[in-house]
Amino acid sequence: MAGLLALTGGGAAILLGMAGIGPVATVIATFGSPSLPFDAAHVPPAPDYARADAWLAWPGRGGLERSTTSGVTAVDEASAPADVFFIHPTTYQQSDVWNVAYDHASEFDPAVLLGQASAFNGCCRIFAPHYRQASLRALDKSRPAVALAYADVARAFRYFIAHENNGRPFVIAAHSQGAMHAVRLLQAEILGTPLQARLVAAYVIGAYAPSDFGTIGLPVCDGPRQTGCILSWNTSQTGRTGAFQLVRDKTYWWRDSEKSSGQPPAICVNPLTWRQAGAAPATANPGSLPFPKPNADEANRALPALIPHLTGAVCDESLLKVDIPWSAPSGFHDALSALYGSYHLGDYGIFYAAIRSNAAERVDAWKAQQPVPNSGRVAPRVDDRGASSI
């Protein structure tokens, strides 16, 4: 899932992705590299997004992304007011290939659907493409492999818009490697096009997202009901520094090419206040979801009860600082948090209830801003204080 936490040592970057919750053998596997250089003529077959097997999540299937915790109901997909295009993180835990076959089943696919994509089932139909994801080593060592993965994501998005979205508002949501691709997708496919008017918000979480998006027409969100904006965060234990490597000295897509120097600070929006500045206490956190166990199945699709008031949060030095007690239930701590202070695996789960509520709120706000049908009048705009104006 992670795949972006580079830990420098011995002159080489060692990628640790989701290995924090896997067996020791998985950790060891991330130290390797494919036996041959990247070769575009010998990559896995491309997904056909007209086929069901090219999608991790698709409306009407009743998949794990429709799971809910007790007392919460998923929206009726037939009347859902918006769609979400969700770009999944790295789920392949080896480094023996540059790009992973799109139909390679991962034990972490169910965890992604349960612990991340499901946060949007209160507002939206959920579309999540498979793609030929870059392996852990490729993220650090092969820009062509990263570009191939992105090309799949872009084709999936175009298919979604052309054949499924039907002019509806949509949310872009992603994590880790998926968030890296979302940074490029926003620039290449949405900004400056008619689609931008339908973008509710972009939840680009768990990777570096440059804070100067506003200079190219996409402001950083700074309020719970703001629409047409981008938000991001990278969660770190207060007082620890390992997660800095997620937000500093990154190579990223910017204005039609890759950029690897002169980067601005990373975006950090606090998901407990939905603002960039100011701290929130633990009492402001309505509910956290432990990271789901790998290989969940239909028999274990119900989400557990959320943990209220697990931690507060504050944006500081481009990281979202938290203080999760060591006594927290199983599923909140892992090897990344223990060794490096990075709660990368919990970027969604720690703030699960807040994300779920906010996605619905932003969709409602987007709808309120649209012209009233058949009247020629524009609906009142509602600001973050609840005041309305024309």
GUBA-238706 format. One record per residue: x negated, y, z of N, C-alpha, C in turn. Coordinates in steps of 0.02 Angstrom, whole numbers, padded with zeros to 5 digits, always signed. Example, Ala and Ser with C-alpha at 12.3 -4.5 7.8 and 13.67 -1.06 7.14 Angstrom:
# residues 2
-00660-00284+00390-00615-00225+00390-00660-00165+00390
-00642-00112+00354-00684-00053+00357-00645+00002+00394
This chain:
# residues 390
-00041-00059+00000+00000+00000+00000-00043+00062+00000
-00094+00062+00038-00132+00124+00044-00177+00132-00017
-00233+00100-00016-00276+00100-00074-00310+00166-00087
-00301+00215-00044-00332+00280-00057-00378+00301+00000
-00383+00261+00051-00426+00280+00106-00496+00255+00092
-00539+00299+00069-00607+00280+00052-00653+00292+00111
-00688+00240+00132-00733+00245+00189-00803+00237+00164
-00841+00291+00164-00907+00291+00133-00958+00255+00177
-00997+00211+00146-01048+00176+00184-01095+00140+00136
-01161+00142+00148-01208+00107+00106-01209+00133+00035
-01190+00197+00025-01191+00226-00041-01132+00207-00084
-01084+00168-00058-01026+00146-00098-00963+00156-00058
-00908+00167-00093-00842+00175-00060-00811+00107-00049
-00788+00094+00012-00756+00031+00029-00682+00045+00039
-00640+00013+00000-00569+00026+00001-00534-00023+00047
-00493+00004+00091-00460-00039+00139-00385-00041+00133
-00349-00012+00091-00278-00019+00081-00238-00046+00138
-00197-00094+00125-00154-00123+00175-00189-00176+00216
-00254-00183+00206-00289-00238+00239-00282-00236+00315
-00265-00178+00342-00260-00172+00414-00209-00219+00444
-00160-00242+00404-00111-00288+00434-00115-00357+00403
-00165-00367+00361-00174-00432+00330-00229-00471+00363
-00244-00530+00337-00296-00572+00365-00365-00543+00352
-00414-00567+00389-00483-00544+00380-00506-00555+00309
-00484-00609+00278-00505-00624+00209-00484-00568+00161
-00428-00536+00175-00405-00482+00132-00452-00422+00139
-00475-00408+00198-00522-00354+00208-00586-00367+00170
-00611-00428+00175-00673-00446+00141-00665-00439+00066
-00606-00455+00039-00594-00453-00033-00600-00383-00060
-00586-00332-00020-00589-00264-00044-00661-00240-00056
-00710-00278-00034-00780-00259-00044-00805-00277-00114
-00769-00320-00150-00793-00343-00214-00775-00296-00271
-00790-00318-00331-00773-00282-00392-00757-00332-00446
-00720-00314-00498-00709-00360-00554-00776-00380-00585
-00779-00440-00612-00842-00465-00638-00863-00432-00703
-00815-00403-00740-00829-00370-00804-00807-00297-00801
-00838-00253-00842-00817-00183-00844-00745-00177-00870
-00713-00122-00856-00646-00109-00882-00648-00112-00958
-00599-00146-00987-00594-00151-01060-00521-00144-01079
-00504-00091-01113-00434-00078-01131-00405-00132-01175
-00447-00170-01208-00423-00224-01251-00405-00287-01212
-00423-00288-01149-00409-00347-01108-00379-00326-01041
-00320-00297-01047-00282-00278-00987-00217-00319-00986
-00184-00325-00930-00121-00363-00927-00070-00333-00975
-00022-00373-00999+00030-00347-01044+00069-00291-01011
+00091-00243-01052+00128-00186-01027+00200-00206-01009
+00228-00177-00957+00298-00191-00941+00345-00160-00993
+00400-00194-01005+00453-00168-01048+00509-00144-01002
+00517-00079-00997+00563-00052-00947+00637-00061-00965
+00650-00092-01022+00719-00112-01038+00735-00180-01006
+00685-00212-00978+00694-00278-00946+00699-00271-00870
+00739-00312-00840+00749-00309-00768+00686-00324-00729
+00643-00369-00756+00583-00388-00718+00531-00333-00715
+00541-00278-00750+00494-00222-00748+00509-00174-00691
+00560-00189-00651+00581-00143-00598+00580-00178-00530
+00547-00147-00482+00547-00172-00413+00615-00160-00380
+00645-00102-00395+00712-00086-00369+00754-00059-00426
+00817-00080-00427+00863-00060-00481+00934-00061-00453
+00974-00010-00465+01043-00009-00439+01083-00069-00462
+01126-00091-00417+01170-00147-00433+01143-00215-00412
+01079-00219-00397+01050-00283-00377+01064-00301-00304
+01076-00251-00262+01082-00264-00191+01018-00286-00159
+00962-00257-00183+00897-00276-00158+00882-00250-00089
+00821-00265-00065+00802-00246+00003+00801-00171+00014
+00795-00132-00040+00798-00059-00034+00866-00034-00011
+00916-00077-00011+00983-00059+00013+00991-00076+00087
+00939-00100+00119+00943-00118+00189+00952-00057+00234
+00985-00067+00290+00997-00012+00337+00989-00038+00408
+00981+00008+00454+00980-00009+00524+01052-00005+00551
+01062-00030+00610+01129-00033+00639+01161+00037+00643
+01224+00042+00623+01260+00105+00627+01250+00151+00568
+01210+00130+00519+01196+00171+00460+01220+00134+00399
+01250+00171+00352+01277+00141+00291+01243+00169+00230
+01227+00125+00183+01199+00148+00119+01254+00178+00077
+01237+00227+00037+01285+00260-00006+01312+00211-00058
+01375+00219-00077+01403+00180-00132+01367+00201-00196
+01334+00154-00228+01295+00172-00287+01338+00200-00343
+01400+00179-00346+01445+00203-00399+01461+00277-00392
+01456+00303-00331+01472+00374-00320+01414+00413-00290
+01354+00384-00291+01295+00419-00263+01285+00485-00301
+01273+00539-00265+01268+00605-00297+01202+00617-00334
+01151+00574-00323+01085+00586-00354+01049+00520-00361
+00993+00523-00396+00949+00466-00404+00881+00481-00372
+00845+00428-00354+00776+00436-00334+00732+00392-00378
+00678+00420-00404+00628+00383-00441+00570+00374-00394
+00561+00311-00371+00513+00296-00318+00453+00260-00348
+00393+00286-00336+00331+00257-00363+00295+00222-00305
+00292+00157-00309+00268+00118-00252+00192+00124-00244
+00168+00112-00184+00096+00115-00170+00060+00052-00193
-00004+00049-00181-00043-00011-00197-00019-00069-00153
+00001-00123-00185+00023-00181-00148-00023-00241-00158
-00067-00238-00207-00114-00292-00221-00175-00283-00176
-00194-00336-00142-00245-00330-00091-00312-00361-00109
-00326-00367-00173-00390-00394-00196-00424-00341-00240
-00487-00355-00258-00523-00311-00303-00555-00351-00359
-00522-00405-00380-00551-00448-00431-00530-00428-00502
-00486-00379-00508-00464-00353-00573-00462-00277-00569
-00462-00245-00627-00456-00172-00628-00383-00151-00623
-00341-00186-00661-00269-00172-00659-00232-00237-00647
-00179-00233-00608-00142-00292-00587-00083-00302-00634
-00070-00364-00652-00011-00379-00693+00051-00351-00659
+00094-00319-00698+00153-00286-00668+00199-00335-00634
+00200-00398-00658+00245-00448-00630+00213-00492-00577
+00154-00471-00553+00122-00508-00498+00160-00494-00434
+00189-00546-00406+00228-00537-00344+00180-00528-00285
+00193-00477-00246+00151-00463-00187+00191-00475-00124
+00157-00500-00073+00190-00510-00009+00211-00444+00022
+00183-00388-00003+00201-00323+00025+00256-00287-00013
+00279-00314-00069+00335-00283-00105+00396-00276-00060
+00416-00328-00023+00475-00320+00020+00465-00266+00074
+00404-00261+00101+00391-00210+00152+00399-00140+00124
+00378-00130+00062+00386-00064+00030+00459-00047+00021
+00499-00096+00000+00571-00083-00009+00605-00069+00058
+00588-00110+00108+00621-00102+00173+00598-00039+00210
+00532-00028+00210+00505+00025+00253+00498+00093+00221
+00505+00096+00154+00495+00160+00120+00555+00178+00076
+00566+00138+00023+00619+00155-00025+00688+00159+00008
+00700+00118+00059+00766+00117+00090+00783+00183+00124
+00733+00225+00138+00747+00290+00169+00790+00334+00125
+00795+00316+00060+00833+00358+00014+00900+00327-00005
+00920+00272+00028+00982+00241+00008+01044+00275+00039
+01034+00326+00078+01090+00364+00104+01114+00418+00057
+01073+00434+00007+01090+00489-00039+01092+00468-00111
+01057+00413-00128+01038+00405-00198+01038+00333-00221
+01047+00325-00286+01029+00263-00319+00952+00261-00323
+00924+00202-00316+00851+00197-00311+00824+00158-00371
+00779+00191-00407+00743+00161-00464+00669+00159-00446
+00640+00100-00446+00568+00094-00429+00535+00047-00479
+00495+00075-00524+00464+00032-00575+00405-00008-00548
+00397-00069-00574+00333-00102-00570+00286-00066-00619
+00222-00069-00606+00174-00043-00655+00108-00080-00644
+00064-00073-00693+00000-00107-00688-00046-00066-00642
-00032-00073-00578-00067-00033-00527-00142-00043-00530
-00179+00009-00516-00251+00003-00510-00266-00035-00445
-00313-00080-00448-00332-00117-00389-00368-00071-00340
-00381-00096-00280-00413-00056-00229-00480-00028-00253
-00521-00071-00283-00586-00048-00307-00579-00001-00366
-00531-00014-00410-00522+00028-00469-00503+00100-00450
-00467+00109-00396-00448+00177-00375-00509+00220-00364
-00563+00188-00343-00624+00225-00328-00674+00223-00385
-00671+00171-00428-00725+00159-00476-00705+00161-00549
-00642+00164-00565-00622+00161-00636-00566+00210-00651
-00584+00267-00678-00533+00315-00698-00490+00288-00755
-00518+00249-00803-00474+00220-00855-00420+00174-00826
-00437+00137-00773-00387+00094-00742-00332+00135-00709
-00351+00189-00677-00302+00234-00647-00257+00264-00702
-00287+00284-00758-00249+00313-00813-00200+00263-00842
-00220+00199-00846-00175+00148-00871-00115+00140-00825
-00128+00139-00760-00072+00134-00712-00025+00194-00720
-00053+00253-00726-00010+00312-00734+00031+00308-00798
+00001+00285-00852+00038+00281-00915+00101+00239-00909
+00097+00184-00870+00157+00144-00857+00209+00184-00819
+00187+00218-00767+00234+00258-00727+00269+00310-00770
+00232+00343-00813+00261+00394-00857+00312+00363-00905
+00296+00304-00933+00344+00272-00978+00407+00251-00940
+00398+00227-00879+00457+00208-00839+00500+00268-00824
+00469+00325-00809+00508+00385-00795+00547+00407-00857
+00514+00405-00914+00548+00425-00976+00608+00379-00990
+00598+00314-00977+00654+00267-00987+00711+00284-00939
+00694+00295-00877+00744+00313-00826+00784+00374-00847
+00750+00426-00870+00784+00488-00890+00827+00476-00952
+00800+00440-01001+00835+00431-01064+00895+00384-01060
+00891+00334-01016+00942+00281-01018+00984+00274-00955
+00962+00302-00898+00996+00288-00835+01018+00349-00796
+00981+00403-00801+00994+00460-00757+01056+00500-00779
+01067+00505-00844+01128+00537-00870+01139+00607-00844
+01085+00646-00839+01092+00716-00822+01103+00730-00748
+01093+00681-00705+01106+00690-00634+01045+00721-00600
+01055+00751-00541+00996+00773-00502+00955+00713-00480
+00890+00723-00471+00847+00668-00452+00793+00691-00403
+00770+00643-00365+00715+00652-00317+00656+00611-00343
+00596+00640-00338+00535+00601-00348+00509+00583-00279
+00496+00519-00267+00469+00497-00203+00414+00446-00217
+00363+00447-00175+00305+00405-00187+00263+00399-00124
+00218+00350-00126+00170+00344-00071+00103+00320-00098
+00049+00348-00072-00019+00326-00084-00036+00327-00158
-00057+00269-00188-00071+00270-00260-00012+00299-00298
+00049+00282-00277+00108+00309-00310+00112+00384-00306
+00091+00413-00249+00091+00485-00241+00040+00518-00287
-00018+00485-00295-00069+00511-00341-00040+00515-00412
-00003+00464-00433+00028+00466-00499+00083+00518-00501
+00119+00529-00446+00172+00579-00445+00145+00649-00456
+00085+00663-00430+00055+00729-00440+00047+00743-00515
+00027+00693-00552+00019+00702-00625+00088+00702-00660
+00132+00658-00639+00198+00653-00671+00236+00719-00667
+00233+00751-00610+00267+00815-00602+00242+00866-00653
+00177+00868-00663+00148+00916-00709+00162+00898-00782
+00157+00834-00798+00160+00814-00868+00231+00804-00895
+00278+00787-00851+00344+00768-00875+00401+00812-00850
+00389+00853-00799+00446+00888-00767+00437+00963-00768
+00382+00988-00743+00374+01061-00737+00375+01093-00806
+00413+01148-00811+00417+01185-00874+00463+01153-00925
+00500+01101-00905+00548+01069-00950+00618+01077-00920
+00670+01061-00958+00738+01065-00930+00749+01020-00870
+00708+00967-00863+00715+00922-00806+00702+00957-00740
+00661+01009-00741+00643+01042-00677+00704+01068-00641
+00755+01089-00678+00816+01116-00646+00854+01061-00608
+00841+00998-00624+00875+00943-00591+00833+00911-00536
+00772+00934-00526+00729+00907-00474+00751+00932-00406
+00776+00887-00365+00797+00906-00297+00736+00921-00254
+00688+00876-00254+00626+00884-00216+00580+00828-00234
+00515+00837-00220+00465+00786-00232+00432+00768-00166
+00443+00707-00142+00413+00682-00080+00349+00644-00099
+00293+00681-00103+00230+00654-00127+00186+00640-00066
+00194+00582-00036+00171+00568+00031+00112+00519+00030
+00064+00531+00075+00011+00483+00085-00045+00486+00034
-00056+00544+00005-00112+00555-00042-00123+00630-00046
-00179+00649-00077-00194+00719-00085-00146+00751-00136
-00114+00805-00116-00073+00846-00161-00095+00918-00152
-00118+00952-00204-00146+01019-00197-00094+01070-00177
-00114+01114-00131-00067+01164-00105-00054+01222-00152
-00087+01223-00211-00074+01277-00258-00026+01257-00313
+00018+01208-00301+00070+01191-00349+00113+01251-00367
+00121+01296-00319+00161+01355-00333+00136+01397-00391
+00071+01394-00404+00043+01433-00459+00064+01406-00527
+00089+01344-00529+00113+01316-00592+00189+01304-00590
+00222+01337-00542+00295+01338-00544+00331+01290-00498
+00296+01257-00453+00329+01212-00406+00309+01232-00335
+00351+01268-00300+00332+01291-00232+00327+01233-00183
+00288+01243-00132+00284+01195-00077+00345+01206-00032
+00378+01153-00013+00438+01159+00029+00421+01190+00096
+00464+01234+00119+00454+01265+00185+00522+01277+00217
+00561+01225+00218+00627+01228+00249+00665+01165+00231
+00712+01143+00274+00745+01078+00264+00794+01076+00206
+00818+01135+00183+00867+01135+00129+00840+01166+00065
+00776+01180+00063+00747+01206+00002+00746+01152-00051
+00760+01170-00113+00760+01123-00168+00711+01145-00222
+00698+01099-00269+00651+01115-00322+00582+01128-00296
+00560+01089-00247+00495+01101-00213+00461+01035-00201
+00398+01038-00181+00357+00980-00167+00337+00979-00093
+00335+00920-00064+00311+00912+00005+00267+00851+00010
+00221+00853+00058+00174+00798+00067+00148+00800+00138
+00122+00744+00161+00085+00742+00224+00044+00678+00226
-00009+00679+00267-00051+00621+00280-00059+00617+00356
-00035+00563+00385-00028+00558+00457-00092+00534+00491
-00112+00569+00544-00175+00555+00578-00167+00563+00653
-00202+00520+00690-00203+00527+00762-00239+00591+00782
-00209+00629+00825-00241+00690+00850-00310+00675+00879
-00359+00714+00858-00426+00706+00882-00469+00658+00843
-00441+00624+00793-00479+00578+00751-00493+00610+00683
-00544+00587+00648-00565+00621+00586-00565+00576+00525
-00553+00511+00532-00558+00466+00475-00512+00483+00418
-00453+00508+00433-00404+00522+00380-00423+00583+00339
-00474+00621+00359-00496+00677+00317-00514+00654+00247
-00536+00591+00241-00557+00567+00176-00499+00556+00128
-00438+00561+00154-00379+00560+00111-00365+00628+00079
-00390+00681+00109-00370+00748+00086-00429+00792+00067
-00489+00765+00069-00547+00806+00051-00587+00773-00005
-00613+00816-00050-00658+00793-00104-00626+00739-00146
-00563+00748-00165-00528+00700-00206-00530+00719-00279
-00527+00670-00322-00517+00681-00394-00442+00676-00407
-00414+00726-00440-00342+00728-00451-00326+00761-00517
-00266+00751-00541-00244+00779-00605-00221+00851-00595
-00248+00896-00636-00229+00966-00629-00234+01001-00697
-00179+01027-00720-00176+01067-00782-00208+01029-00840
-00183+00970-00854-00200+00931-00914-00268+00895-00911
-00300+00893-00854-00362+00854-00850-00377+00838-00777
-00425+00794-00767-00444+00777-00699-00490+00830-00670
-00481+00842-00606-00521+00892-00571-00552+00859-00510
-00616+00872-00499-00650+00840-00443-00690+00888-00400
-00680+00953-00410-00714+01002-00368-00671+01064-00361
-00686+01104-00312-00649+01166-00301-00576+01156-00284
-00561+01102-00250-00491+01088-00234-00467+01133-00177
-00404+01154-00179-00374+01191-00123-00357+01143-00067
-00337+01167-00009-00315+01122+00045-00257+01079+00022
-00250+01022+00053-00194+00978+00038-00130+01006+00067
-00075+00992+00034-00009+01009+00061+00003+00971+00126
+00029+01004+00175+00053+00970+00235+00118+01004+00257
+00172+00968+00251+00238+00990+00275+00258+00944+00332
+00277+00972+00388+00295+00934+00447+00364+00903+00439
+00371+00837+00436+00436+00806+00425+00484+00810+00484
+00461+00838+00539+00507+00849+00596+00536+00918+00597
+00508+00964+00557+00536+01032+00551+00547+01050+00478
+00514+01015+00433+00514+01030+00361+00485+01098+00345
+00438+01119+00387+00402+01181+00377+00327+01167+00380
+00288+01213+00353+00216+01203+00350+00182+01222+00415
+00209+01269+00450+00179+01293+00512+00221+01274+00572
+00188+01268+00629+00224+01255+00691+00226+01181+00710
+00225+01170+00775+00226+01102+00801+00297+01081+00819
+00308+01015+00819+00372+00987+00841+00359+00937+00896
+00397+00938+00950+00387+00890+01004+00417+00822+00985
+00400+00772+01025+00426+00705+01012+00503+00703+01014
+00533+00747+01054+00606+00747+01058+00638+00767+00992
+00599+00797+00946+00626+00816+00881+00624+00759+00831
+00595+00702+00851+00589+00645+00805+00648+00598+00817
+00697+00596+00771+00759+00558+00785+00751+00483+00783
+00701+00457+00748+00695+00385+00746+00639+00360+00701
+00599+00314+00726+00542+00286+00689+00553+00212+00676
+00529+00189+00618+00537+00120+00597+00470+00085+00597
+00463+00031+00635+00399-00006+00632+00387-00032+00562
+00323-00038+00543+00308-00062+00476+00333-00133+00468
+00373-00147+00417+00401-00214+00410+00347-00267+00399
+00362-00327+00420+00315-00383+00410+00315-00403+00336
+00258-00424+00311+00256-00448+00241+00302-00508+00231
+00321-00518+00167+00360-00576+00147+00429-00578+00179
+00458-00519+00193+00527-00519+00216+00571-00547+00161
+00627-00579+00180+00672-00607+00130+00743-00586+00147
+00790-00611+00107+00859-00591+00116+00885-00607+00186
+00858-00658+00217+00880-00677+00284+00857-00627+00337
+00808-00585+00319+00780-00536+00367+00784-00466+00338
+00840-00450+00305+00845-00387+00271+00870-00330+00315
+00902-00345+00371+00926-00291+00415+00866-00257+00448
+00866-00192+00448+00812-00155+00481+00822-00155+00556
+00769-00157+00595+00777-00156+00668+00801-00088+00692
+00819-00085+00755+00838-00021+00784+00779+00027+00781
+00793+00089+00765+00739+00140+00762+00718+00159+00833
+00656+00180+00839+00628+00201+00903+00633+00277+00907
+00675+00305+00952+00680+00378+00956+00621+00408+00992
+00603+00468+00973+00554+00510+01009+00485+00476+01015
+00465+00442+00962+00400+00407+00965+00342+00455+00971
+00344+00508+00931+00289+00557+00931+00314+00623+00901
+00283+00677+00922+00292+00740+00888+00243+00744+00831
+00236+00804+00801+00190+00812+00745+00175+00885+00734
+00115+00898+00706+00096+00965+00687+00047+00961+00629
+00054+01006+00581+00005+01009+00526-00056+01048+00549
-00114+01018+00540-00176+01049+00562-00233+01023+00518
-00270+01067+00488-00326+01048+00445-00304+01002+00388
-00245+01016+00361-00216+00979+00304-00195+00908+00322
-00197+00890+00385-00172+00825+00408-00111+00836+00453
-00068+00786+00455-00011+00787+00500-00032+00750+00564
-00045+00787+00617-00071+00758+00678-00015+00732+00722
-00023+00671+00747+00026+00639+00790-00010+00610+00851
+00028+00590+00900+00000+00558+00959+00046+00500+00978
+00032+00442+00949+00073+00383+00961+00043+00343+01018
+00079+00331+01070+00051+00296+01128+00032+00224+01109
-00021+00199+01140-00041+00130+01127+00011+00080+01151
+00056+00103+01192+00109+00059+01216+00167+00054+01167
+00162+00087+01110+00216+00086+01060+00228+00014+01037
+00289-00001+01017+00305-00069+00995+00262-00092+00937
+00260-00157+00927+00223-00186+00870+00248-00156+00805
+00201-00144+00759+00220-00117+00694+00202-00045+00684
+00179-00011+00737+00159+00059+00731+00083+00066+00730
+00047+00019+00758-00026+00021+00758-00053-00033+00711
-00109-00020+00680-00141-00067+00635-00215-00053+00634
-00252-00089+00592-00325-00080+00591-00346-00010+00570
-00309+00019+00523-00327+00087+00500-00320+00137+00557
-00267+00131+00595-00257+00178+00650-00307+00165+00706
-00322+00102+00719-00368+00085+00773-00440+00107+00756
-00461+00093+00695-00530+00107+00676-00542+00179+00654
-00494+00208+00620-00505+00273+00589-00455+00327+00608
-00405+00310+00648-00356+00360+00667-00307+00378+00612
-00304+00338+00559-00259+00352+00504-00196+00310+00511
-00139+00344+00513-00074+00309+00514-00045+00308+00444
-00088+00293+00395-00068+00291+00325-00010+00243+00315
-00012+00185+00346+00042+00136+00338+00108+00162+00367
+00105+00209+00413+00165+00235+00445+00188+00302+00419
+00161+00325+00363+00180+00391+00337+00255+00398+00329
+00288+00345+00308+00361+00345+00302+00394+00324+00367
+00373+00267+00395+00409+00238+00451+00410+00281+00513
+00355+00315+00529+00352+00356+00589+00406+00411+00588
+00424+00431+00527+00473+00486+00519+00535+00462+00480
+00551+00398+00487+00602+00367+00444+00669+00402+00448
+00696+00412+00508+00762+00442+00514+00762+00515+00489
+00706+00550+00501+00702+00619+00478+00702+00622+00402
+00665+00577+00369+00664+00576+00296+00732+00559+00268
+00764+00509+00297+00830+00488+00273+00880+00545+00277
+00881+00579+00333+00928+00635+00342+00912+00693+00295
+00847+00707+00288+00827+00764+00247+00841+00753+00173
+00831+00692+00149+00845+00679+00078+00918+00693+00063
+00963+00672+00106+01034+00686+00096+01048+00760+00101
+01015+00794+00148+01026+00866+00156+01003+00905+00095
+00946+00887+00068+00922+00923+00008+00967+00910-00052
+00992+00849-00059+01040+00835-00114+01102+00878-00105
+01128+00882-00044+01186+00925-00031+01171+00998-00048
+01112+01021-00030+01094+01090-00044+01089+01102-00119
+01060+01054-00155+01056+01061-00228+01125+01066-00259
+01171+01023-00237+01240+01025-00263+01274+01091-00248
+01261+01119-00189+01292+01182-00169+01269+01240-00212
+01212+01233-00243+01184+01287-00284+01209+01287-00356
+01247+01236-00374+01268+01230-00444+01331+01271-00457
+01341+01291-00520+01402+01329-00537+01465+01290-00520
+01515+01325-00496+01580+01294-00482+01613+01277-00549
+01633+01214-00560+01662+01194-00624+01722+01236-00644
+01724+01257-00707+01781+01291-00737+01796+01359-00708
+01751+01387-00669+01765+01452-00640+01718+01506-00665
+01660+01485-00690+01611+01535-00710+01574+01566-00652
+01594+01547-00591+01562+01574-00531+01507+01527-00508
+01458+01555-00473+01406+01515-00444+01423+01502-00372
+01416+01439-00351+01430+01422-00282+01384+01459-00234
+01408+01474-00173+01365+01508-00125+01302+01468-00111
+01246+01502-00104+01184+01470-00085+01179+01471-00008
+01158+01416+00019+01153+01410+00092+01080+01409+00111
+01060+01455+00155+00989+01456+00175+00979+01411+00235
+00918+01409+00261+00902+01362+00314+00932+01381+00382
+00962+01440+00386+00996+01459+00448+01070+01445+00445
+01094+01420+00387+01165+01406+00380+01204+01465+00352
+01171+01521+00339+01206+01579+00312+01216+01569+00238
+01271+01596+00211+01286+01588+00140+01286+01656+00106
+01272+01655+00041+01273+01716+00001+01287+01696-00070
+01306+01744-00111+01319+01732-00182+01260+01757-00221
